[in-house]
Amino acid sequence: MTGTDHDDLRARLQKQPEAVLAVEFGRYRNRLWKMISFRLDPRLAGRIEPDDVLQEAWLAAVQRVPHFLEHETLTMFVWLRLIVGQTIVDMHRHHLGAQMRDAYREVSFNNAALAQSTSVSIAARLLASVSSPSQAAMRSELAEQLRTALEAMDPIDREVLALRHFEELTNSEVAEVLGIQQKAASIRYVRAVKRLGKILEQLPEFSRESADA
């Protein structure tokens, strides 16, 4: 979006906030759904659907249009992502409460707080791609090994990996979300991918999957 388009969007939002926001929300709905699917605590599967989060986020966004207008450097997608992130936090607190483990501690980047740690989200997504082990105990052990290894990564590198590889944000969007330069975001992504590859090489289950592919 060019600077002129950015200014035009803000002008239209001031005149018809809900109508204009509805169009923008629809434009980014699929991308926000992807974020929710990645970030939502797996223990809430069957209790909360991504569409439930989107509905709550929409209501929150309508109320917070003035916040977007006050922060002129924010792009619409990144702002909506912040709203969705806070909605996920609220739902985790409401449904899990005291059950939330340290692994799901709040992580904040540029005021975007997610109750679920990025390492847990990445581990869950990677485990879903592994056909074995089938036994719950073995999967639990593998999940713990993955989380431990991922949490040893630099926190920002890990977040860049999640944003680029799993949420599929652009490099410029990653830089905006994390408040870093685009060049730094790119360098961190390459480093994080290499680090993830080394982590997976150390886990026999993933090595077997790669060999069988």
NORVEN-V685270 format. One line per field, one symbol per residue. burial: 1 if it has 16 or more other ideal C-beta (glycine too) atoms within 10 Angstrom, else 0. A space follows every 10 residues. Layout:
# NORVEN-V685270
burial->???
This chain:
# NORVEN-V685270
burial->0000000010 0010001001 1001100100 1110110111 1011000101 0011011100 1001100100 0001111111 1111111111 1100010001 0001001010 0101111111 1111011001 0000000000 0110011011 0010011111 1111011010 0011111101 0000110110 0100110011 0010110010 000
